Amino acid sequence: LKAVDRAADLVVDLCAISSESGDAEGLRRCADHLRRALQDFGFETEIEAWPNIDGEDQPILVAGNAPRTQGHVLLIGHLDTVLPAVEPRRFQDRIEGTGALDMKGGFAALVGALDLLQDRNLKIPPGLILVGVPDEEIGGPISAAAVRRWGRDARVVLVLEPGGAVVENGTVVTGETIVTGRRGLSVWRLDARGRAAHSGLAFADGRSALAAAAEWSALVQRISEGHGGPIVNVGRIIGGDSEFVQDLGEEHRFVGTSQRLNVVADRCLAEGEVRYLTSADRDRALGDMRSLASDVGTRWDVEMHFEVVEEILPVPSDGCGVELAEDLVRAAADEGWLLEIETDRGGVSFPNFLPDPAAIPVID
């Protein structure tokens, strides 16, 4: 119980530090507090400065203990929160605070586990490397780069962020999920180009790129399947005359007015994602989207160019982490805790950025 109390105190201390994404000073204070806690267990620690997308230095915590000869266990989490901190509150068995679960509580759980090992005179396993990144909540580049750097030679990856609630027959029960499978995603863009014309004087001479892209968007949304199949989402669509689309930063002033509505829209951009569990699902969905672009473009006499602009790999739920996940479920059950394996999490997380997410055991 003393170890639990100390871990709870650490949650409160970390949550009292405001460390929203982009707040380099607050993130450094949070990293420094966690660094001092880990030093008590013999970890060598360093706070590095990595540039964000704007070239501004952000802190990243790296802590490790005695090395192993065959790879390390990568423990990874994020220091940043979505919102600035509010004063944390502690009740008998409950803590409320910014990041208490997502995910300062995850860091405190790790420290609590180390504390329990020490209390029980058990040796802390060698070859642990903890990395705390500053930009996970905003999908920043530091998180992805850190996973690639320290994940390359890891033998196991453990993400310290909590899973979800266990749901049985639509009712939340006491327990928690651990995630073994995460969808990958492909970011795509459709560029449709038609022919401008005056809508009153020469409507038939125009070819509406907007109308064609809108029909295509409605059709590709229907590709989405339930029960583990691919999901296609059209995230935004921007259409109008070419000048409007090409210089939206300036031309958006026309939105909500009657100006330039007399032009058949000759340009339209649609952008979105495909999320999938397997490469076969991805290839099938993207193939269908390309085929529809060709068909719709021909029907509307509009040129349609479809491209994939970014790829993030999936974490396969049937990979080499299955045995480890099942061991954890059994170990939890022996202590009276309910863990449930979640094989299809739609959101992207740290393991998706590993060089090969299928190559090593991953527990999220």
C-alpha positions in Angstrom: 0.0 0.0 0.0 2.9 2.4 0.6 4.0 1.9 -3.0 0.5 2.6 -4.2 0.3 5.8 -2.1 3.7 7.0 -3.4 2.5 6.4 -7.0 -0.7 8.2 -6.3 1.3 11.1 -4.9 3.4 11.1 -8.1 0.2 11.3 -10.2 -0.9 14.4 -8.3 2.5 16.0 -8.5 2.8 15.4 -12.3 -0.8 16.6 -12.9 -0.1 19.8 -11.0 2.5 20.7 -13.6 0.9 22.3 -16.7 2.4 20.6 -19.8 0.1 21.2 -22.7 1.5 20.5 -26.2 3.9 23.3 -27.2 4.6 24.5 -23.7 8.3 23.7 -23.7 8.9 25.1 -20.2 6.0 23.1 -18.6 7.0 20.0 -20.5 10.6 20.3 -19.2 9.4 20.7 -15.7 7.2 17.6 -16.0 10.2 15.7 -17.6 12.5 16.8 -14.8 10.1 15.7 -12.1 9.8 12.3 -13.6 13.5 12.1 -14.2 14.2 12.6 -10.5 11.8 9.8 -9.6 13.5 7.4 -12.0 17.0 8.3 -10.7 16.0 6.8 -7.3 15.9 3.4 -9.0 19.4 3.7 -10.7 18.2 5.0 -14.0 20.6 7.2 -16.0 18.5 10.1 -17.3 18.8 12.9 -19.8 16.5 15.5 -21.1 17.2 16.1 -24.8 16.0 19.1 -26.9 14.4 18.1 -30.2 13.0 20.6 -32.7 9.3 20.6 -33.5 7.8 21.3 -36.9 8.4 25.1 -36.4 12.0 24.5 -35.4 11.4 25.3 -31.7 13.2 23.0 -29.2 11.0 20.7 -27.2 12.1 18.4 -24.3 12.3 14.6 -24.6 13.1 12.5 -21.6 15.3 9.4 -22.1 16.0 7.1 -19.1 17.6 3.7 -19.0 19.1 1.2 -16.5 21.7 -1.5 -17.0 21.9 -2.6 -20.6 21.2 -6.1 -22.0 23.2 -7.9 -24.6 20.2 -8.7 -26.7 18.0 -5.6 -27.2 16.1 -3.5 -24.8 12.5 -3.1 -23.6 11.2 0.2 -24.9 8.7 1.9 -22.5 7.2 4.9 -24.2 4.7 7.6 -23.3 4.0 11.3 -23.7 4.5 14.2 -21.4 2.0 16.5 -23.1 -1.7 17.0 -22.4 -4.4 18.6 -24.6 -5.3 21.2 -22.0 -3.4 23.2 -19.4 -3.4 21.9 -15.9 -6.1 22.5 -13.4 -5.5 21.9 -9.7 -5.6 18.1 -9.2 -8.0 16.7 -6.6 -7.5 13.5 -4.7 -10.3 11.5 -3.1 -10.0 8.2 -1.2 -9.5 6.1 -4.3 -9.8 8.6 -7.1 -7.6 11.3 -8.6 -8.9 13.9 -10.9 -6.5 16.1 -12.9 -5.3 17.0 -16.4 -3.6 14.0 -17.7 -4.3 11.8 -14.8 -5.1 8.9 -17.2 -3.8 10.3 -20.5 -1.1 9.8 -19.5 0.8 11.0 -16.5 -0.9 8.1 -14.6 0.9 5.7 -16.9 4.3 7.1 -16.0 3.4 6.9 -12.3 2.3 3.3 -12.7 5.7 2.5 -14.1 7.4 4.2 -11.1 5.0 2.3 -8.8 6.0 -1.0 -10.4 9.7 -0.3 -9.9 8.9 0.7 -6.3 7.1 -2.6 -5.6 10.0 -4.6 -7.0 12.3 -2.7 -4.7 10.0 -3.2 -1.7 9.9 -6.9 -2.4 13.7 -7.2 -2.8 13.3 -8.2 -6.4 15.8 -7.1 -9.0 14.6 -4.6 -11.5 15.1 -6.2 -15.0 18.0 -4.8 -17.0 17.7 -3.3 -20.4 14.8 -0.9 -19.8 14.6 2.4 -21.8 11.9 4.9 -21.0 11.2 7.6 -23.6 8.8 10.5 -22.8 7.9 12.6 -25.8 6.4 16.1 -25.9 4.0 16.1 -28.8 1.9 12.9 -29.0 -1.4 14.8 -28.5 -0.9 16.9 -31.6 0.5 14.1 -33.8 3.9 15.8 -33.8 7.0 14.6 -35.6 9.1 14.1 -32.5 6.9 11.2 -31.3 7.3 9.3 -34.6 11.0 10.0 -34.8 11.6 8.8 -31.2 9.7 5.5 -31.8 11.8 4.9 -35.0 15.0 5.7 -33.2 14.6 3.6 -30.0 12.2 1.0 -31.5 14.7 -0.2 -34.1 16.7 -2.3 -31.7 14.0 -3.0 -29.1 13.0 -6.6 -28.4 9.6 -5.5 -26.8 7.6 -2.3 -26.9 5.3 -1.4 -24.0 3.2 1.7 -24.4 2.3 3.1 -20.9 -0.9 4.8 -21.9 -4.0 3.1 -20.5 -6.4 1.1 -22.8 -10.2 1.4 -22.6 -13.0 0.2 -20.5 -14.1 -3.4 -20.8 -17.7 -3.6 -22.2 -19.9 -6.7 -21.9 -23.3 -6.7 -23.5 -23.2 -2.9 -23.8 -22.4 -2.4 -20.2 -19.1 -1.1 -18.8 -17.6 -3.5 -16.2 -14.6 -3.2 -14.0 -11.5 -3.9 -16.0 -9.3 -2.5 -18.8 -8.3 -3.4 -22.3 -4.8 -3.9 -23.6 -4.3 -3.1 -27.3 -2.6 -5.6 -29.6 -3.9 -4.4 -32.9 -4.0 -0.9 -34.4 -5.2 0.2 -37.7 -2.8 1.8 -40.2 -3.9 4.7 -42.4 -3.3 6.1 -45.8 -3.8 9.8 -46.3 -5.2 10.5 -49.8 -6.0 13.4 -52.0 -8.3 13.7 -55.1 -7.7 16.6 -57.5 -10.6 17.2 -59.9 -10.3 19.6 -62.8 -13.2 20.5 -65.1 -14.1 23.5 -67.3 -15.3 26.8 -66.1 -18.3 28.5 -67.7 -20.9 31.2 -66.9 -23.7 29.3 -65.2 -26.4 31.6 -66.8 -25.1 32.0 -70.3 -23.1 28.8 -71.0 -23.9 26.3 -68.3 -23.9 23.4 -70.7 -20.3 24.2 -71.8 -19.0 23.9 -68.2 -17.8 20.7 -66.5 -18.2 20.8 -62.8 -15.3 19.4 -60.9 -17.1 20.0 -57.7 -20.2 18.0 -58.7 -18.0 15.1 -59.9 -15.8 15.1 -56.7 -19.0 15.3 -54.5 -20.4 12.2 -56.2 -17.1 10.4 -55.9 -16.9 11.3 -52.2 -20.3 9.9 -51.6 -19.4 6.7 -53.4 -16.1 6.1 -51.6 -17.6 6.6 -48.2 -19.7 3.5 -48.9 -16.6 1.4 -49.2 -16.3 1.5 -45.4 -17.1 -1.9 -43.9 -17.8 -3.0 -40.4 -16.4 -6.0 -38.5 -12.7 -5.2 -39.1 -13.0 -4.0 -42.8 -11.4 -0.8 -44.2 -12.8 2.6 -43.2 -12.8 5.4 -45.8 -13.4 8.9 -44.5 -13.7 12.1 -46.7 -12.2 14.6 -44.3 -12.8 17.8 -46.4 -13.7 19.0 -49.8 -12.9 22.4 -51.3 -14.4 23.4 -54.6 -15.1 26.4 -56.8 -13.4 28.2 -59.6 -9.6 27.5 -59.9 -8.5 30.8 -58.5 -10.7 30.3 -55.4 -9.3 26.8 -54.7 -5.6 27.7 -55.5 -5.6 30.7 -53.2 -8.0 29.8 -50.5 -6.2 31.8 -47.9 -7.1 35.0 -49.7 -10.2 33.9 -51.6 -12.2 32.5 -48.6 -13.6 36.0 -48.2 -16.2 35.0 -50.8 -17.7 32.3 -48.7 -21.1 33.4 -47.5 -21.5 35.9 -50.2 -23.2 35.7 -53.7 -20.0 36.7 -55.5 -18.6 34.3 -58.1 -21.4 31.8 -57.7 -22.2 32.3 -61.4 -19.2 30.2 -62.4 -19.3 26.4 -63.0 -16.8 25.1 -60.5 -13.8 23.9 -62.5 -11.6 22.8 -59.6 -12.1 20.7 -56.5 -9.9 19.0 -53.9 -11.0 16.2 -51.6 -8.8 14.9 -48.9 -9.2 12.1 -46.3 -8.0 8.8 -44.9 -8.3 5.0 -45.3 -7.9 3.1 -42.1 -7.2 -0.6 -42.3 -6.0 -3.6 -40.3 -4.2 -5.4 -43.2 -2.3 -4.4 -46.4 -4.9 -6.4 -48.4 -7.7 -4.2 -47.1 -5.7 -1.1 -47.9 -4.9 -2.2 -51.4 -8.5 -3.2 -52.1 -9.9 0.1 -50.8 -7.4 2.3 -52.6 -7.9 0.3 -55.8 -11.7 0.8 -55.6 -11.2 4.5 -55.0 -8.9 4.8 -58.1 -11.4 2.9 -60.2 -14.3 5.1 -59.0 -12.2 8.2 -59.9 -11.8 7.0 -63.4 -15.5 6.1 -63.8 -16.9 9.3 -62.3 -14.3 11.4 -64.2 -15.3 9.8 -67.5 -19.0 10.3 -66.8 -18.7 14.0 -65.9 -15.9 14.7 -68.4 -13.7 15.8 -65.6 -10.0 15.0 -65.1 -9.5 13.3 -61.7 -6.1 12.6 -60.2 -6.0 10.4 -57.1 -2.9 10.0 -55.0 -1.7 8.7 -51.6 0.3 11.3 -49.8 1.2 9.5 -46.5 1.3 6.0 -45.2 1.3 4.8 -41.5 1.7 1.1 -41.0 -0.9 -1.0 -39.1 0.0 -3.0 -35.9 -1.2 -6.6 -36.7 -3.3 -8.1 -33.9 -2.0 -11.6 -34.8 1.6 -10.7 -34.6 4.3 -11.9 -32.2 2.9 -10.0 -29.3 -0.1 -12.3 -28.9 1.6 -14.7 -26.5 2.8 -11.9 -24.3 -0.6 -10.3 -24.2 -2.2 -13.7 -23.2 0.5 -14.0 -20.4 -0.4 -10.6 -19.1 -4.2 -11.4 -19.1 -3.5 -14.6 -17.1 -1.1 -12.8 -14.7 -3.7 -10.1 -14.1 -6.4 -12.7 -13.5 -4.2 -14.4 -10.9 -4.3 -11.1 -8.9 -8.0 -10.6 -9.4 -7.8 -8.0 -12.2 -9.7 -8.2 -15.5 -7.8 -7.5 -18.7 -9.2 -7.9 -22.1 -7.3 -8.0 -25.4 -8.4 -5.3 -27.9 -7.5 -6.3 -31.4 -8.9 -3.5 -33.5 -8.2 0.0 -32.2 -8.8 2.7 -34.8 -6.6 5.4 -33.5 -2.9 5.6 -34.4 -0.4 5.3 -31.6 3.3 4.9 -31.0 3.7 1.4 -32.3 2.4 2.4 -35.7 5.7 4.3 -36.2 8.0 1.3 -35.6 10.1 0.4 -38.6 8.2 -2.9 -38.7 5.3 -3.1 -36.2 4.9 -6.9 -37.0 8.5 -7.7 -36.2 8.5 -7.4 -32.3 6.0 -7.9 -29.5 4.0 -4.8 -28.9 1.6 -4.2 -26.0 -0.3 -0.9 -25.8 
